[in-house]
Amino acid sequence: MIKINVKRTFEDFEPINEHQITPCVKRFSDLFPELICCPADEQKQKLDEINSLLDEMDDMDLRHILSKELFKKINEMIEKKKLSLENALLLAKHVGFCKLQNIMWIDCFERTSLGERIEKMIVEEDLKKKEEKNEKLLADLCECYLLLNNGFSSELVSICVPCLLKVALNKDESEETQKEVEMALLALSNISKFYKIKKEMYLNDIREIIKYHHEHHNLTQLAYQSAWMFLMDRFHEDEELEGVIVNELHFVGEATKELQELMESGHWKKKEKCRKFSKEVFITKKWLTTISRYFNWRWINTDNCEELVSCLAKLCRVTRKSYLGIFRNCIDIFEQMIDKRFSDVTDFLGGEAVNLLLEDFCRLALPNKLMQRRLILFGAISKNLKGKKRTQAQETKRKKTAKELFEKYEEEGFEDIIFGFIRSFSNDLFKSVHKKLDDFFVYF
């Protein structure tokens, strides 16, 4: 059995037994060689069976499957005409989809014969005259390239982006078209923020895709999130996109609405010893990454974040027992919101977020590092409260919120709990946090 090293980015999983071969992995090892023996008309059916099996796998299973040897074997099967190019790309795309859904990092594809074949074919197909070009083949090749790679060449990205945006612009509502659009946008969302793409190559199309969804709700949840992630990663290099993202496409409101729908989907009770994440959890993770980038990269003057703060706090409550990674992502976003922006910090103080953080001070099992971050967050709130100029209406709101919050501190004894906890810190950390917390309570 071939194994590769994979960087695990989810903190929710239990430790992996490297020697464990699950029934899914065993079944894949039995099924894959049967592709060679299948007549052409039966090969598609066998591929459907293999892809369904891949859907059942978690990242531990996929770790045993995804290897240079697998991609080399697929390439050899193409060369020897044991597997059609269409079916090979169908398999490769699905492997890429499963890799992303399990938040896996693999670094073997681009150095394989299959990876080299796909890169060469993309360039060759793109150079063909319009009447000779196979648009469907080019889109499949581009999706494989973006889904399975981690690093990309500027030349190939410049081919893939307009090709896949053209696929994503298809407004047909059939299930098959929806799947094609979803795969195209998911592939585009995998282009790192560090790859600069000329605005004229994507902006009009991605704006049209998002605005059309606002009116017609034609995209799947994953497709819509992927469109936003692709656009947000371009924001990293182009601050002029702020007007489009904030004022025209209304990112905060859309993200809030989508997270609320995901929370209501009922997929949040994780089964015991279940390592595989549902599609809803995967999409939620992607939304949190996109929201984090929104608040992290720019000083954005965003009003009316109260609903988003409340939504993230509710998500914390839903996930803090079963999905600790998501819980921590939400807390990280709170820290970014307080530290890096703000129209008015009272939309943070007046919602569920502060109550949630205060409750965590009473949870004995909360790790010290997380507790320290909560305390530092209160220091950031204090800094924001003291340094922000407010209108009379904003100041009235702040005083009302502060009064309610301080009454809660007194009633439930939070001030004593907080200062009792920080006495356990090292001397330097104690002085730093104590001063910030003193400022916080004095300011109120």
C-alpha positions in Angstrom: 0.0 0.0 0.0 1.4 3.4 -1.1 1.5 6.2 1.5 2.4 9.8 1.3 2.9 12.5 3.9 0.0 15.0 4.1 -0.2 18.2 6.0 -3.3 18.1 8.2 -5.0 21.4 8.7 -8.0 20.4 10.7 -7.5 20.2 14.5 -10.7 18.2 14.9 -9.4 14.8 14.0 -8.1 12.2 16.4 -4.5 11.0 15.9 -4.1 8.7 12.9 -2.9 5.2 13.1 -0.4 5.1 10.2 -0.7 1.4 9.8 -4.5 1.2 9.7 -5.9 0.0 6.4 -9.7 0.6 6.3 -12.3 -1.3 4.3 -12.6 1.7 1.9 -8.9 1.6 1.1 -8.9 -2.1 0.7 -11.9 -1.9 -1.6 -10.3 0.8 -3.7 -7.1 -1.4 -4.1 -9.3 -4.2 -5.4 -11.5 -2.0 -7.7 -8.8 0.2 -9.4 -7.1 -2.7 -11.3 -10.4 -3.8 -12.6 -10.6 -0.7 -14.8 -8.0 -2.3 -17.1 -10.1 -5.4 -17.5 -13.3 -3.6 -18.2 -14.7 -3.3 -21.7 -15.1 0.4 -22.7 -18.8 0.4 -22.2 -18.5 -0.9 -18.7 -15.6 1.4 -17.7 -17.8 4.3 -16.9 -20.0 2.3 -14.5 -16.8 1.0 -12.8 -15.6 4.6 -12.5 -18.9 5.7 -10.9 -18.4 2.9 -8.3 -14.8 4.1 -7.6 -15.9 7.8 -7.3 -18.7 6.8 -4.9 -16.0 5.0 -2.8 -13.8 8.1 -2.8 -16.8 10.1 -1.5 -16.9 7.8 1.6 -13.2 8.3 2.4 -11.8 10.6 5.0 -8.4 12.2 4.9 -6.8 9.2 6.5 -8.1 6.9 3.8 -7.1 9.3 1.0 -3.6 9.5 2.5 -3.1 5.9 1.4 -4.5 6.5 -2.0 -3.1 9.8 -3.3 0.5 9.1 -4.5 2.8 9.6 -7.4 2.3 5.9 -8.2 -1.5 6.4 -8.6 -1.1 9.3 -11.0 1.7 7.5 -12.9 -0.6 4.5 -13.3 -3.5 6.6 -14.6 -1.1 8.1 -17.2 0.2 4.7 -18.3 -3.4 3.5 -18.7 -4.1 6.5 -21.0 -1.0 5.8 -23.0 -1.8 2.1 -23.5 -5.4 3.0 -24.3 -6.6 1.0 -21.3 -8.5 4.1 -20.0 -10.0 6.8 -22.2 -8.8 10.4 -21.6 -12.4 11.4 -20.8 -12.7 8.8 -18.1 -9.2 9.5 -16.7 -10.0 13.2 -16.3 -13.3 12.3 -14.7 -11.4 10.2 -12.1 -8.7 12.8 -11.6 -11.2 15.6 -11.1 -13.1 13.6 -8.5 -9.9 12.9 -6.7 -9.1 16.6 -6.6 -12.6 17.4 -5.3 -12.2 14.9 -2.5 -8.8 16.2 -1.7 -10.2 19.8 -1.2 -13.2 18.6 0.7 -11.0 16.9 3.2 -8.7 20.0 3.4 -5.7 18.0 2.4 -2.3 19.1 1.1 -0.5 16.9 -1.4 2.6 17.9 -3.2 3.1 15.0 -5.6 0.8 15.7 -8.6 2.7 18.4 -10.4 5.8 16.2 -10.6 4.1 13.2 -12.1 3.7 12.1 -15.8 0.0 12.7 -15.5 0.5 16.3 -14.2 3.0 17.0 -17.0 0.6 15.5 -19.6 -2.3 17.8 -18.4 -0.1 20.9 -18.4 1.1 20.2 -22.0 -2.5 19.5 -23.2 -3.8 22.8 -21.7 -1.3 24.8 -23.6 -1.8 22.8 -26.9 -5.6 23.0 -26.7 -5.6 26.7 -25.9 -3.4 27.4 -29.0 -5.8 25.8 -31.4 -8.0 27.9 -33.6 -11.5 28.6 -32.3 -13.2 26.1 -34.7 -10.8 23.3 -33.7 -10.8 23.9 -30.0 -12.6 21.4 -27.7 -13.9 23.7 -25.0 -15.2 20.8 -22.8 -11.8 19.1 -22.9 -10.0 22.3 -22.1 -12.3 23.0 -19.1 -11.8 19.4 -17.8 -8.0 19.8 -18.1 -8.1 23.2 -16.3 -10.2 21.8 -13.5 -7.8 18.9 -13.0 -4.8 21.3 -13.0 -6.3 23.7 -10.4 -7.8 21.0 -8.1 -4.8 18.8 -7.9 -1.9 21.3 -7.8 -0.8 23.6 -5.0 1.5 25.8 -7.1 0.6 27.2 -10.5 2.3 28.8 -13.5 1.2 32.3 -14.5 0.8 31.1 -18.1 -1.6 28.3 -17.2 -3.6 30.4 -14.7 -4.1 32.9 -17.5 -5.6 30.1 -19.6 -7.6 28.5 -16.9 -9.3 31.5 -15.4 -11.3 32.7 -18.5 -12.0 29.1 -19.5 -13.6 28.2 -16.2 -15.4 31.5 -15.7 -17.1 30.8 -19.1 -18.3 27.5 -17.7 -19.5 29.2 -14.5 -21.5 31.7 -16.4 -23.8 29.0 -17.8 -27.2 29.8 -16.3 -28.9 26.6 -17.2 -30.6 25.2 -14.1 -30.2 21.4 -14.9 -28.5 19.3 -12.3 -25.7 18.4 -14.7 -24.9 22.1 -15.4 -25.0 22.9 -11.7 -22.4 20.3 -11.0 -20.2 21.6 -13.9 -20.5 25.2 -12.5 -19.8 24.1 -9.0 -16.6 22.2 -10.1 -15.4 25.1 -12.2 -15.8 27.7 -9.3 -14.3 25.3 -6.7 -11.2 24.9 -9.0 -10.9 28.7 -9.3 -11.2 29.1 -5.5 -8.1 27.0 -5.1 -5.9 29.6 -6.8 -3.9 31.1 -4.0 -4.1 34.8 -3.1 -0.4 35.1 -4.0 -1.2 34.6 -7.7 -1.9 38.0 -9.2 -4.5 37.9 -12.0 -5.3 40.9 -14.2 -8.6 42.4 -13.2 -9.9 42.5 -16.8 -9.5 38.8 -17.0 -12.0 38.0 -14.2 -13.8 41.0 -12.6 -16.8 41.5 -14.9 -17.5 37.7 -15.1 -17.3 37.0 -11.3 -19.3 40.1 -10.6 -22.0 38.9 -13.0 -22.0 35.4 -11.5 -22.5 36.7 -7.9 -25.1 39.3 -8.8 -27.1 36.8 -10.9 -27.2 34.5 -7.9 -28.5 37.3 -5.7 -31.5 37.5 -8.0 -32.1 33.9 -9.1 -30.3 31.7 -6.5 -29.0 29.5 -9.2 -25.7 28.4 -7.6 -25.2 25.6 -5.1 -23.9 26.6 -1.6 -20.4 25.4 -2.5 -20.4 27.1 -5.9 -21.5 30.4 -4.4 -18.9 30.3 -1.6 -16.2 29.4 -4.1 -17.1 32.4 -6.3 -16.6 34.6 -3.2 -13.4 33.0 -2.2 -11.9 33.5 -5.7 -12.9 37.2 -5.6 -11.7 37.7 -2.0 -8.3 36.3 -2.8 -7.9 38.8 -5.6 -8.6 41.6 -3.0 -5.3 40.7 -1.4 -3.5 42.3 -4.3 -6.0 45.0 -5.4 -7.5 47.3 -2.7 -9.7 48.9 -5.4 -11.9 45.9 -5.2 -13.2 47.1 -1.8 -16.0 49.1 -3.5 -17.2 46.1 -5.4 -17.0 43.7 -2.4 -18.4 46.0 0.2 -20.8 48.3 -1.5 -21.9 46.5 -4.6 -22.0 42.8 -3.7 -22.5 43.3 0.1 -20.1 40.6 1.4 -20.9 40.8 5.1 -24.7 40.4 4.6 -24.2 37.6 2.1 -21.7 35.7 4.3 -24.1 36.1 7.3 -27.0 34.7 5.4 -25.1 31.8 4.1 -23.7 30.8 7.5 -27.2 31.0 9.1 -28.5 28.6 6.4 -25.6 26.2 7.0 -26.2 26.2 10.7 -29.9 25.4 10.2 -29.0 22.4 7.9 -28.8 20.0 10.8 -25.4 18.5 10.0 -23.6 19.6 13.1 -23.8 16.6 15.4 -20.6 14.6 14.6 -20.9 10.9 14.9 -18.5 9.2 17.3 -15.1 8.3 15.8 -16.3 9.8 12.5 -13.4 11.5 10.8 -15.1 12.6 7.6 -16.6 16.0 7.4 -19.9 16.7 5.7 -20.1 19.0 2.7 -21.8 21.6 4.9 -18.9 21.6 7.4 -16.5 22.0 4.4 -18.4 25.0 3.0 -18.6 26.5 6.5 -14.8 26.2 6.8 -14.4 27.9 3.5 -16.7 30.8 4.5 -14.8 31.3 7.7 -11.5 31.5 5.8 -13.0 34.0 3.4 -14.4 36.2 6.2 -11.1 36.1 8.0 -9.3 37.3 4.9 -11.9 40.1 4.5 -11.1 41.5 7.9 -7.4 40.7 7.9 -6.1 42.2 4.7 -7.6 45.7 4.7 -8.8 48.4 7.1 -12.4 48.2 5.9 -15.0 50.7 7.2 -17.8 48.2 7.5 -21.0 49.2 9.3 -23.7 46.9 10.6 -21.6 43.8 11.6 -23.9 43.1 14.5 -25.7 40.3 12.7 -22.5 38.7 11.5 -21.1 38.8 15.1 -24.2 37.2 16.4 -24.1 34.5 13.7 -20.5 33.7 14.5 -21.2 33.5 18.2 -24.1 31.0 17.5 -21.8 29.0 15.3 -19.3 28.9 18.2 -22.0 27.4 20.4 -23.0 24.8 17.8 -19.4 23.7 17.2 -17.4 24.1 20.4 -17.9 20.5 21.5 -17.8 18.7 18.2 -15.7 20.9 15.8 -13.1 22.7 17.9 -11.3 23.9 14.7 -14.4 25.8 13.6 -14.9 27.2 17.1 -11.3 28.6 17.1 -11.7 30.0 13.6 -14.7 32.1 14.9 -12.7 33.3 17.8 -9.8 34.3 15.5 -12.3 36.4 13.4 -13.5 38.1 16.6 -9.9 39.1 17.3 -9.4 40.4 13.8 -12.6 42.4 13.9 -11.6 44.1 17.2 -7.9 44.5 16.4 -7.9 45.6 12.7 -11.0 47.5 11.8 -13.9 49.1 13.2 -16.8 51.3 12.6 -18.1 50.8 16.2 -17.0 48.1 18.7 -20.4 48.2 20.4 -21.9 45.9 17.7 -19.4 43.4 19.1 -20.1 44.1 22.8 -23.9 44.2 22.4 -24.2 40.7 20.9 -23.7 37.2 21.9 -19.9 37.2 21.3 -18.9 38.8 24.6 -21.3 36.6 26.5 -19.7 33.6 24.8 -16.2 34.7 25.7 -17.2 35.3 29.3 -18.7 31.9 29.6 -15.4 30.4 28.5 -13.7 31.9 31.5 -15.8 29.5 33.7 -15.0 26.4 31.6 -12.3 24.6 33.6 -11.3 22.6 30.5 -10.4 25.6 28.4 -6.7 25.4 27.5 -4.5 28.2 28.9 -3.4 29.4 25.5 -7.0 29.9 24.5 -7.8 31.7 27.8 -4.8 34.0 27.3 -6.1 34.9 23.8 -9.6 35.8 25.3 -8.0 38.1 27.9 -5.8 39.8 25.2 -9.0 40.3 23.2 -10.5 42.3 26.0 -7.4 44.5 26.0 -8.0 45.1 22.3 -11.6 46.1 23.0 -10.4 48.6 25.6 -8.0 50.1 23.1 -10.7 50.4 20.5 -13.1 52.0 23.0 -10.6 54.6 24.1 -9.3 55.5 20.7 -12.4 55.7 18.6 -14.1 59.0 17.9 -17.9 58.6 18.0 -21.0 60.6 17.2 -23.3 61.4 20.0 -25.7 58.6 19.0 -22.8 56.1 18.9 -21.5 57.2 22.3 -25.1 56.9 23.8 -25.2 53.4 22.4 -21.8 52.6 23.8 -22.7 53.8 27.3 -25.9 51.7 27.3 -24.0 48.6 26.2 -21.2 49.2 28.7 -23.7 49.5 31.5 -25.5 46.3 30.6 -22.2 44.4 30.2 -20.7 45.7 33.5 -23.9 44.7 35.4 -23.4 41.2 34.0 -19.8 41.2 35.2 -20.9 42.1 38.7 -23.9 39.7 38.8 -21.9 36.7 37.7 -18.5 37.5 39.3 -16.6 37.6 36.0 -14.2 40.3 37.1 -13.0 38.2 40.1 -12.8 35.0 37.9 -10.7 36.8 35.2 -8.2 38.4 37.6 -8.0 35.2 39.5 -7.0 33.4 36.3 -4.3 35.7 35.1 -2.5 35.4 38.4 -1.4 32.0 37.2 0.4 33.5 34.2 4.2 34.1 34.0 5.3 37.4 35.5 5.8 39.2 32.2 2.5 38.0 30.7 0.7 38.8 34.0 1.9 42.4 33.9 0.9 42.8 30.2 -2.5 41.2 30.5 -3.3 42.8 33.9 -2.7 46.3 32.5 -4.9 45.7 29.5 -7.7 44.3 31.7 -7.4 47.1 34.2 -7.9 49.5 31.3 -10.9 47.6 30.2 -12.7 47.6 33.5 -11.7 51.2 34.3 -12.9 52.4 31.0 -16.3 50.9 31.7 
